[in-house]
Amino acid sequence: MKNSKLGVLMVGLNGATANTTVAGCYLIRKKLAPAYGLMTNEPLFAKHQLVKLDQLVFGGWDFANRDAARVADQQGVIPPALLNKVTGDLKKLKPMPGVTTAHDVDLFRRQKHAHKTNSLGKKLELLIANIERFKKTHRLDKTVVVFTGSPLKQFKPGSLHQNIKSFKQALARNHADITSGMLYALAAIETGSPFIDFTTNTTLEVKALVDYAKSKKVPLAGKDGKTGQTMIKTALAQLLKIKNLKLTGWYSTNLLGNPDGQILSLPEYGQNKFKDKLGVLQPILKYSDFDHSVDIKYYGPRGDNKEAWDNIDFLGWLGQPMTMKINWLGRDSILAAPLIIDLVRLMENAQRKGRGGLQTHLAFFFKNPLGAKPQGLFKEYQILEKLYA
Ligand SMILES: NC(=O)c1ccc[n+]([C@@H]2O[C@H](COP(=O)([O-])OP(=O)(O)OC[C@H]3O[C@@H](n4cnc5c(N)ncnc54)[C@H](O)[C@@H]3O)[C@@H](O)[C@H]2O)c1
């Protein structure tokens, strides 16, 4: 993508992940901070003319109607000395009103900054109009939509989710099994915008949306960004497999003190995260006779600075037991932000190459890669490497 600009519209623009992505991008553009963690800056991708950071124009939706400077200040992820250097740019960035359904966490449904209509069809129309207006205002050819909103309550996929005709009919009838995530995804597809689901939501497990995107050559990717503990887990699991060391148990626990940690600790919103985290070992190891526990606890004082412990029990030569322990003091949004930029660049590139539907070559970036199974971090990297070599 040589000269034109790319719109990046984020659902949950005022969340910690989106805000850190945008503020970080502004700082890197001004050469005020390094771009460590951004994989697409590596030579492997150099000849593919990925969109440059200064070609990105940010916007998005949120229920919290505050400018991005105030949000960043409150979140405290980026130190004030750095943040002050981009306050002017962040102040200009305010979210558009979001859309909500009964699946959104109550905490946010009470927020005022949402499109005020009960009709799902009208909500979809408004989102499409938002995207088109954003393109026009900023003179953009293309936009990418990234879902970094909160986890949604589960729904049961039924016959209405099987094809786009029944899905659109259900939408017209305000069916209760259509989530806000699906509305954002459909608005993205209708406007030809690649859609990334960074969350645990099951939006892109809806066959109707996946088939529709494929028919319109719109790339989709998800789900659940593989940023911290699970990234390490999928690397170490591959090591155990290669070395023929027999896993007997893996106990993982996390402390997280940001609003996402608060929501994930509620069972009806957190259950998908557990599924995504628990689902990675068996496909890599190709056996399942081991204990695997994952725990996430909200612990306010830590804020965005999470702590993860892993206890890994395994057998070596002659069946002799050994244990490995990991204690990672990670930073939730600092780990996630470069992944989002990588995904935006690679999805724009996929669209330029004519690829529609689920982008399975991006499995490396997700805990639960849709359209593919977890294969181990290095195997997943090889798939990406082969495509870009
Ligand atoms: N940061 C990570 O390492 C990581 C990794 C994997 C997945 N995720 C997921 O990414 C998402 C964002 O994480 P976060 O830490 O930024 O959370 P957050 O709670 O800080 O931000 C979420 C934002 O989304 C907004 N929102 C919620 N529903 C919305 C809707 N329907 N429309 C518009 N806005 C909506 C909220 O108002 C809030 O500002 C979460 O679902 C999280 O589980 C994050």
The ligand as a MOL file (V3000), in Angstrom:
LIG
                    3D

  0  0  0     0  0            999 V3000
M  V30 BEGIN CTAB
M  V30 COUNTS 44 48 0 0 0
M  V30 BEGIN ATOM
M  V30 1 N -4.8910 -7.0410 26.3240 0
M  V30 2 C -4.7240 -8.3230 26.1050 0
M  V30 3 O -3.6400 -8.8780 26.3210 0
M  V30 4 C -5.8500 -9.1360 25.5050 0
M  V30 5 C -5.5690 -10.4270 25.0190 0
M  V30 6 C -6.6090 -11.1560 24.4580 0
M  V30 7 C -7.8880 -10.6410 24.4110 0
M  V30 8 N -8.1250 -9.3970 24.9190 0 CHG=1
M  V30 9 C -9.4970 -8.8940 24.8700 0
M  V30 10 O -9.5360 -7.6220 24.2670 0
M  V30 11 C -10.6730 -6.9030 24.7720 0
M  V30 12 C -10.2410 -5.5260 25.2230 0
M  V30 13 O -9.4330 -5.6120 26.3790 0
M  V30 14 P -9.1930 -4.3030 27.2510 0
M  V30 15 O -8.2280 -4.6580 28.3040 0
M  V30 16 O -8.9420 -3.1670 26.3450 0 CHG=-1
M  V30 17 O -10.6380 -4.1480 27.9180 0
M  V30 18 P -11.3000 -2.8060 28.5260 0
M  V30 19 O -12.3490 -3.2700 29.4640 0
M  V30 20 O -10.2460 -1.8760 29.0110 0
M  V30 21 O -11.9480 -2.1170 27.2450 0
M  V30 22 C -13.0910 -2.5530 26.6070 0
M  V30 23 C -13.7800 -1.3120 26.0420 0
M  V30 24 O -14.7950 -1.7580 25.1610 0
M  V30 25 C -15.9310 -0.9000 25.3310 0
M  V30 26 N -17.0810 -1.6780 24.8450 0
M  V30 27 C -17.6000 -2.7930 25.3970 0
M  V30 28 N -18.5920 -3.2640 24.6180 0
M  V30 29 C -18.6950 -2.4190 23.5530 0
M  V30 30 C -19.5580 -2.3520 22.4140 0
M  V30 31 N -20.5130 -3.2790 22.2140 0
M  V30 32 N -19.3900 -1.3190 21.5460 0
M  V30 33 C -18.4310 -0.3750 21.7510 0
M  V30 34 N -17.6030 -0.3810 22.8160 0
M  V30 35 C -17.7340 -1.3990 23.7000 0
M  V30 36 C -15.9520 -0.5680 26.8190 0
M  V30 37 O -16.6930 0.6110 27.0690 0
M  V30 38 C -14.4570 -0.4330 27.1080 0
M  V30 39 O -14.0220 0.9050 26.9560 0
M  V30 40 C -11.2690 -7.7630 25.8960 0
M  V30 41 O -12.3570 -8.4990 25.4020 0
M  V30 42 C -10.1060 -8.6870 26.2390 0
M  V30 43 O -10.5130 -9.8850 26.8580 0
M  V30 44 C -7.1410 -8.6260 25.4410 0
M  V30 END ATOM
M  V30 BEGIN BOND
M  V30 1 1 1 2
M  V30 2 2 2 3
M  V30 3 1 2 4
M  V30 4 1 4 5
M  V30 5 2 4 44
M  V30 6 2 5 6
M  V30 7 1 6 7
M  V30 8 2 7 8
M  V30 9 1 8 9
M  V30 10 1 8 44
M  V30 11 1 9 10
M  V30 12 1 9 42
M  V30 13 1 10 11
M  V30 14 1 11 12
M  V30 15 1 11 40
M  V30 16 1 12 13
M  V30 17 1 13 14
M  V30 18 2 14 15
M  V30 19 1 14 16
M  V30 20 1 14 17
M  V30 21 1 17 18
M  V30 22 2 18 19
M  V30 23 1 18 20
M  V30 24 1 18 21
M  V30 25 1 21 22
M  V30 26 1 22 23
M  V30 27 1 23 24
M  V30 28 1 23 38
M  V30 29 1 24 25
M  V30 30 1 25 26
M  V30 31 1 25 36
M  V30 32 1 26 27
M  V30 33 1 26 35
M  V30 34 2 27 28
M  V30 35 1 28 29
M  V30 36 1 29 30
M  V30 37 2 29 35
M  V30 38 1 30 31
M  V30 39 2 30 32
M  V30 40 1 32 33
M  V30 41 2 33 34
M  V30 42 1 34 35
M  V30 43 1 36 37
M  V30 44 1 36 38
M  V30 45 1 38 39
M  V30 46 1 40 41
M  V30 47 1 40 42
M  V30 48 1 42 43
M  V30 END BOND
M  V30 END CTAB
M  END
